[in-house]
Structures are given as C-alpha cells and as structure tokens.
Amino acid sequence: MTDLRVQRLADVLVDYSTAVQVGDWVGILGDVTVLTALREIYRAVIQAGGHPTLLISDEWMARTFLREANDEQIAWLDPSQTLYYEQADVYIRVGGGANTRAMTQIPAKRVQQERAAKRTWLDTRLNRAAQGKMRWVGTWYPTESSAQESNMSLEEYEAFVFGAMFCDREDPVAEWNAISAMQQKKVDYLKGKKRITLQGPNIDLRLSIEDRVFINSDGKHNMPSGEIFTGPVEESVNGWVRFTYPSIVSGRAVSGIELTFEQGQVVQARADQNDDLLQAQLDTDAGSRYLGEFAIGTNFGINRFTGNILFDEKIGGTIHMAIGMGYPETGSKNKSAVHWDMICDMRDDSEIIVDGELFYKNGAFVV
C-alpha cells in the first residue's frame, strides 16, 4: 500500500505546483530508485487529464556514460528530449538515488563537459519558464542513501522530508498558501530597492538589485520551498563571503568555500575540501564566475543541515548565492552551464541592510 504522504506529494506537485490542465504534455523525470513517487505522479497526471512522458534515469548508466563516452557522444543531444524541452508544457523532476557518492571518482572536468553540452536544454527550459510557456517543479523522495547522508534512519528521514513539504498534514496546500502570503510581503517591500549590504562574521558583501525582481518561492517550483530570491546586477557584487555549510555537487562535498568578488567576478576562491572541483566549476565558462542568484531562506521547518541543497538552501536564518546561470524572470542576464548554490548562516551577529535601512538581523526579518 502506498504511503499516504507520497500520494499527497504527487497531488501537490500536479494540482498546486504545476497546475496540470487537460491536454498538457507533462514530463516526469527521476532515477529508477524513486519509482514509487514517479508512479504516483503519473497517476495524478492521468487523473488531471494530462499526457505524461516518463524520462527515467539510472545512476549506473550515467556513471558508465561519463567514464566511457567519447567527445562526440557527450556532445550529442537526444532529439526526443530536445523536442520535449522545446514543446512540453510541464516539467516535474523527482530527486533521489541509491548512492549519493555515485560520481565521486568521475573527473570534475568530465562532469562539466557533459553539463556544457546539455546547456541548450537548460537554457530552453529556463527561458520558456520565464515566458510562462513551461511550468516546472523539482522535489525529493526519501531513500536509504539520502537518509544515511543526513545521519538519520529512513523512517526519521521520511518524517523530515514529508514534514518539510507539509505532506504529513491533511491540507498541505493551505500551509503553502500561508507561506506564500508571508513571503509576498517581503517581496513587495523589496520592489524598487537598489542596494543590499550583508555584514557578519562570515560575510562582507555589497550588491545591486536595481531593476531586478525578487521571486516568491512558495512551492510552485521547488518542493519543499521557502525562500525569496533574485539575480543581482552581474558586475555589482563586491566583497567577501565564507560559506558555512558544505556544497555537494556530482556526489562530492566541497567544504570551507571562500569567494572574493571584484566588480561582480570571483577573483579569489578556495575550499578546504575538493578545491579542484570548485576551481573546475568556476572555469566552466564566461558566466560561471558571476552570481546568478541571491536568496534568503525562510523555512524554519527545515532546521538542520542534511547535505541536500533542495532543503538546505531554504533553512530559516540563512542566505544562499549561486554562481553561474541566473533565472531570466528575475532580470538576471548571466548565462552559464553552472548553477551552484552555496549557503551562509546569518543567525549570529549578522545583518542585511537595504537602501540604508535594516531589513534583516540575526536570521530574522525586522521589516
């Protein structure tokens, strides 16, 4: 018998997050490990009158491809997937796999080569989403590997994941509507503002948000969610930041990241662990040394670091930034094959000042 929380998650994704309509072409993406969730989403799409396309991946195949494919094979784009990204109405991705370290031994440059090759798909999806032509949401399904990564039993991790999404409650949509209303007040305040200054033991940074748009992330694109974010003016970022949590990419944890910005560009970078991966990411392309995102996490229901950015970037009392690709709907002009989020804790003697006015202090909004 399917867990009721999984059924609620599927219904939230289809009915609330992406609002699937009769006749919509809906892509459902995920690893074979999360088949239980994919089945429930497939059912919900059928019931909503949509046309589901199942795009299943497999860690073993993905790893074999990166190890053995030649340059021509890596550069090749599956025409059927190209058609999907160009014409489909909805994109629903479920994260989760059997091994969080599946790609640990794959060279970082090899991973980046594949991502660069598939950048066209990412650009198409983001641009169509910004134009309102493609609705999308990404979520997570609890597996043994993710539970282990989070230092929890599977049962404890399931409670954490579904609790963060309010799928342990009778009416998850009502909960997300409440979060949406709270965050909209902050977005409304920030409209038309120009300068942000961040100060604290881990940060001394200045950036411009002039003519940029803050987005209310309320479960319509990420599930769980709980953040407001924008794309800073690319050349405006100056200062220094030390990210207080590890960032995990391609199964490798990069910890102790410190970045120094001058006129928007990362001019100095170091990491205590897996510095080679940090440098490879920064050297991917012309946009990978600039910020594509600045965000404030608002979800105090996510109260612990788990090593999963979908949850960790929403931790109440933190901010996060992403090098690389920005979201066009924010006004960001940064283009890159990279979009890599990094988290900084703001709960200790830290503040955010907006146009000279204190906006946020020690992890809480004051405006």
FENHU-V159755 format. One record per run of one state. SS is the DSSP state (H for helix, E for strand, - for the rest). FROM is the first residue (numbers start at 1). LEN is the number of residues. If there is no record, write none. Layout:
BEGIN
ss:SS from:FROM len:LEN
ss:SS from:FROM len:LEN
END
This chain:
BEGIN
ss:- from:1 len:3
ss:H from:4 len:14
ss:- from:18 len:7
ss:E from:25 len:7
ss:H from:32 len:17
ss:- from:49 len:2
ss:E from:51 len:7
ss:- from:58 len:1
ss:H from:59 len:10
ss:- from:69 len:2
ss:H from:71 len:5
ss:- from:76 len:3
ss:H from:79 len:9
ss:- from:88 len:2
ss:E from:90 len:6
ss:- from:96 len:12
ss:H from:108 len:10
ss:- from:118 len:1
ss:H from:119 len:12
ss:- from:131 len:4
ss:E from:135 len:6
ss:- from:141 len:3
ss:H from:144 len:6
ss:- from:150 len:4
ss:H from:154 len:11
ss:- from:165 len:7
ss:H from:172 len:19
ss:- from:191 len:4
ss:E from:195 len:6
ss:- from:201 len:2
ss:E from:203 len:6
ss:- from:209 len:6
ss:E from:215 len:3
ss:- from:218 len:4
ss:E from:222 len:2
ss:- from:224 len:3
ss:E from:227 len:4
ss:- from:231 len:3
ss:H from:234 len:3
ss:- from:237 len:1
ss:E from:238 len:5
ss:- from:243 len:4
ss:E from:247 len:3
ss:- from:250 len:2
ss:E from:252 len:4
ss:- from:256 len:2
ss:E from:258 len:5
ss:- from:263 len:2
ss:E from:265 len:6
ss:- from:271 len:2
ss:E from:273 len:1
ss:- from:274 len:1
ss:H from:275 len:8
ss:- from:283 len:8
ss:E from:291 len:7
ss:- from:298 len:1
ss:E from:299 len:1
ss:- from:300 len:9
ss:H from:309 len:4
ss:- from:313 len:2
ss:E from:315 len:1
ss:- from:316 len:2
ss:E from:318 len:7
ss:- from:325 len:3
ss:H from:328 len:3
ss:- from:331 len:8
ss:E from:339 len:7
ss:- from:346 len:5
ss:E from:351 len:4
ss:- from:355 len:2
ss:E from:357 len:5
ss:- from:362 len:2
ss:E from:364 len:2
ss:- from:366 len:2
END
